[in-house]
């Protein structure tokens, strides 16, 4: 059974920080590129950050310099450190495992709301 379980979302003021976590089943973690996507109301789901098995990362332009993706193989987990949050970062954030560059598995999502 493939499982991705996100945690760490919540309500934060503009300029604040949050750290998202995603725990993955072991069979996924060692074989797949992992990533974070987000979907705001009425909008498409978009890539936020990716990290491959070697630790090479890639970011959407809108979050470069503010967000950092990382992975911990011992914990079968990936993380998304989000700093200098803006209202436009408000969305449901999803963890994904990608095969051949295509999201193949999804977590249930965690809500991030940036508001004063």
PyMOL commands that set and color helices and strands:
alter all, ss='L'
color gray80, all
select helices_A, chain A and resi 26-29+73-75+87-89
alter helices_A, ss='H'
color red, helices_A
select strands_A, chain A and resi 4-7+10-12+18-24+33-39+46-51+57-59+67-72+77-82+91-99+102-106+110-114
alter strands_A, ss='S'
color yellow, strands_A
deselect
rebuild
show_as cartoon
